[in-house]
Amino acid sequence: MEFVERVQAAPMPVPASMKSAEGVPPQDNLKAIMLQCVKDATDIVRDSGVQLGNDELQKIAVSLFIQRAKAA
């Protein structure tokens, strides 16, 4: 068996239009929004009393995330 070392891609540069006055990208809270969406989706599935799989849970979480990210 031969192992091939993967080359790490360079990070994507942040466009100037997305940088703040200090030259750094603004912080978003998308990670926190996504975490809350997953927790809320889990609660929805648990409270529904219906046996749902991970696919349905993921769909609920993504739907919540899309709507909340648009509002943020």
Summary of the structure (lengths in Angstrom):
residues: 72
radius of gyration: 18.6
end to end distance: 48.7
largest distance: 51.2
contacts: 116
relative contact order: 0.13
helix: 56%
strand: 0%
